[in-house]
Amino acid sequence: MIALTQNEVLKIFFKKKIPLIIALLVIFISLFSYGQKYAYDRNIQQFEAESGGVAFDWRALTTQRLDDLRERSSNEFIPENVRASFDREIEQLTYFIDNDINPVTPTASKFSVEFVEQGIILFIPLLIVILAADLVSNEFSKRTIKILLTRAVPRWKVLLSKYIALLIMTTVLVFVIAVLSTSISYLFFREWGFSEPIVTGFSSFEGTLISDSTILISRFQYTLLIYSLLWFVSVVVATITLLISVVVETSSSAIGIVMATLIGGQFLQFFLSDWELVKYFFVTNLDMTRYLTGSYQPIEGMSLTFSILVLSIWALVSLITSFILFNRKDVLV
């Protein structure tokens, strides 16, 4: 098993898709870092120009953001769910000001977390799909599966070695995302920010933001928490992708199916949020970081525990189905 797993890890590691994934990460992280730095500097310049040359202060800039949100929230023509999102951000920013917590100044650690929060729904799962889609299907399309199965090992061990290798490479990818997003953004912001305080534990009840259960932790601890959730989501997506890779016989088909599922799931969540069954779809539960910030939840009844349970069931069923299908799959054609 160890030899099989080592072989599968090396097969994944030396494929051309690894440099592609790293290149995509470097490009997007650099662009987002530059964009955030540019927007921040522009806000400072605008603030100092409007205040008659008064030195920048994060409280004043946060207050300015609050005023803008209140004005937008008072617009009677905006959708109710958008208004609820504005109201929660207003309550959070008010809490930050009252407790002397700077939510404005960008740092490398803050950017790393925000990159995960924005990418956990689609961008990072797509990277996992690129990594895992051809794990089995490529063996069938190139007919190398026959050679692999001639070894004196049962089929389930062959697939298990592939799955273990996939878990290892998924963990490595999550680590690479953390390193690249932190180091590249530091080149722009010149601040690590791991020791700054952050408040988490916000919850929402009947349209009201609840801050009674919030806790104050360091940015480093919060980053570990966010990346733990990202790792869990990545493992689930990788496991589901493994199933698709077993079912189809070409890597392009596997990538297309999973990508269509991820994108289609976002449309389902947006247009059919009132449908009870939508919250049991795995794509709907990928954005687990929103539970830590008290962000608006489009489907009632969802929670962190609920999403962990739903995603775990999806992963377990996908894994069991993968082994059943792989053991029964005809590879003699």
C-alpha positions, 0 to 999 in steps of 0.5 A, spaced: 500 500 500 505 504 501 509 503 494 502 504 491 500 510 494 508 513 493 507 511 486 500 515 485 503 521 489 509 522 484 504 521 478 500 527 480 506 531 482 509 530 476 503 532 471 503 538 468 497 541 471 501 542 478 505 548 475 498 550 472 495 550 478 500 554 482 501 559 476 493 560 476 494 562 484 500 566 483 496 570 478 490 571 481 493 572 488 497 578 485 491 581 482 487 581 488 492 583 492 494 589 488 487 591 487 485 591 494 492 595 495 490 600 490 483 601 493 485 602 500 490 607 498 485 610 494 480 610 500 485 614 504 486 619 499 479 620 498 478 621 505 484 626 506 481 630 501 474 630 503 477 632 511 481 637 509 488 634 509 486 630 516 491 624 517 488 618 516 484 614 522 481 607 521 475 609 525 473 615 521 474 611 515 469 605 518 464 611 520 464 613 513 463 606 510 457 605 516 454 612 513 454 609 506 451 602 508 446 606 512 444 610 506 444 604 501 440 600 506 434 605 506 433 604 499 426 601 498 428 598 492 433 593 494 431 586 495 430 584 502 436 579 502 441 584 500 438 589 505 439 584 511 446 583 508 447 590 509 444 591 516 448 585 518 455 589 516 452 595 519 452 591 526 458 588 525 462 594 524 458 598 529 461 592 534 468 593 531 468 601 533 465 600 540 471 595 541 476 598 538 478 593 533 480 595 526 477 592 520 479 596 515 487 596 514 489 590 510 494 585 512 497 579 509 494 575 514 487 578 513 488 578 505 489 570 506 483 569 510 479 573 505 482 570 499 479 563 502 472 566 504 471 569 497 474 562 493 471 557 497 465 557 493 468 556 486 475 558 485 478 553 490 474 547 488 475 548 481 483 547 483 481 541 486 477 539 480 483 540 476 487 536 481 483 530 481 478 529 475 483 525 471 485 520 477 481 514 475 478 517 468 485 518 465 487 511 466 481 508 462 482 513 457 490 511 456 488 504 457 494 504 463 488 501 468 490 494 465 497 494 467 495 497 473 490 492 475 495 486 473 499 487 479 497 482 485 493 487 489 485 487 489 482 493 486 480 496 492 487 497 494 488 500 487 483 505 488 484 506 496 492 508 494 489 513 489 484 516 494 490 517 499 494 520 494 489 525 493 488 527 500 495 528 501 496 532 494 489 536 497 492 537 503 499 540 500 494 544 495 491 548 501 498 549 504 500 552 498 494 556 498 496 559 505 503 560 503 502 564 497 496 568 499 500 570 505 507 571 502 505 575 496 500 579 499 505 581 504 509 584 498 503 589 497 501 590 504 508 590 508 504 588 514 503 580 517 498 582 522 498 575 525 497 578 532 492 583 531 485 581 535 479 579 531 472 577 533 468 571 531 462 567 533 457 572 530 450 568 529 444 570 526 437 569 529 430 572 526 434 577 522 438 580 528 445 579 529 447 576 535 454 578 538 453 575 545 457 569 544 463 572 540 470 571 542 476 575 541 482 571 538 488 572 534 488 573 527 493 567 527 488 562 530 482 565 526 487 563 520 488 556 522 480 555 523 479 558 516 484 553 513 481 548 517 474 549 514 477 550 507 481 543 508 475 539 510 471 542 504 477 541 499 477 533 501 469 533 500 470 536 493 476 531 492 472 525 494 466 527 489 470 528 484 473 521 485 467 518 484 465 522 477 472 520 475 470 513 476 464 513 472 466 517 466 472 514 462 475 521 460 478 527 464 475 532 460 468 529 461 470 529 469 472 536 469 466 538 465 461 535 469 464 537 476 465 544 474 457 544 471 455 542 478 459 547 482 456 553 477 449 550 477 449 549 484 450 557 485 444 558 480 440 553 484 442 557 491 440 564 488 434 562 484 431 557 488 433 558 495 426 557 498 426 550 496 427 546 502 431 541 498 436 546 496 440 546 502 441 539 502 445 539 495 453 539 497 454 546 493 450 550 497 454 548 504 461 549 501 461 556 504 462 554 511 466 561 513 460 565 513 458 561 519 464 565 523 462 572 521 455 572 521 454 573 514 447 573 511 444 566 510 440 565 504 436 558 506 433 558 513 435 552 518 442 551 515 448 552 520 455 550 521 454 543 524 448 542 519 453 543 513 459 539 516 454 533 517 451 534 510 458 534 506 460 528 510 454 524 508 456 526 501 463 525 501 462 518 505 456 516 500 461 518 494 467 514 497 463 508 498 460 508 491 466 509 488 469 503 490 463 499 488 463 502 481 471 501 481 470 494 483 465 492 478 467 496 472 469 493 466 476 494 464 477 489 458 474 493 453 
